[in-house]
Amino acid sequence: MNKIYIIATLTLVIVGVYWSGTRIASEKCHAEFAKQQNIKIQNTINLKGKINAETYNTAVTDIRNWLRTKYTIKD
């Protein structure tokens, strides 16, 4: 009778360890995926920031010069 309890306990321990291992591996996988997505999003934000900075810095002077040459106040 004691052997049955020992075998049942050992089986439950093995199943518990297997289940815990799969849960830990799954959580690590999810964390790594989220980390990669955050890096991609951050790179996209940085790229948009650089593009917007170039656009805002160059476009304003171009538009001002274009407006000055096209629309002047004549006396």
Secondary structure in CASP SS format (residue, H / E / C, confidence):
PFRMAT SS
TARGET T0000
AUTHOR 0000-0000-0000
METHOD secondary structure of the structure
MODEL  1
M C 1.00
N H 1.00
K H 1.00
I H 1.00
Y H 1.00
I H 1.00
I H 1.00
A H 1.00
T H 1.00
L H 1.00
T H 1.00
L H 1.00
V H 1.00
I H 1.00
V H 1.00
G H 1.00
V H 1.00
Y H 1.00
W H 1.00
S H 1.00
G H 1.00
T H 1.00
R H 1.00
I H 1.00
A H 1.00
S H 1.00
E H 1.00
K H 1.00
C H 1.00
H H 1.00
A H 1.00
E H 1.00
F H 1.00
A H 1.00
K H 1.00
Q H 1.00
Q H 1.00
N H 1.00
I H 1.00
K H 1.00
I H 1.00
Q H 1.00
N H 1.00
T H 1.00
I H 1.00
N H 1.00
L H 1.00
K H 1.00
G H 1.00
K H 1.00
I H 1.00
N H 1.00
A H 1.00
E H 1.00
T H 1.00
Y H 1.00
N H 1.00
T H 1.00
A H 1.00
V H 1.00
T H 1.00
D H 1.00
I H 1.00
R H 1.00
N H 1.00
W H 1.00
L H 1.00
R H 1.00
T H 1.00
K H 1.00
Y C 1.00
T C 1.00
I C 1.00
K C 1.00
D C 1.00
END
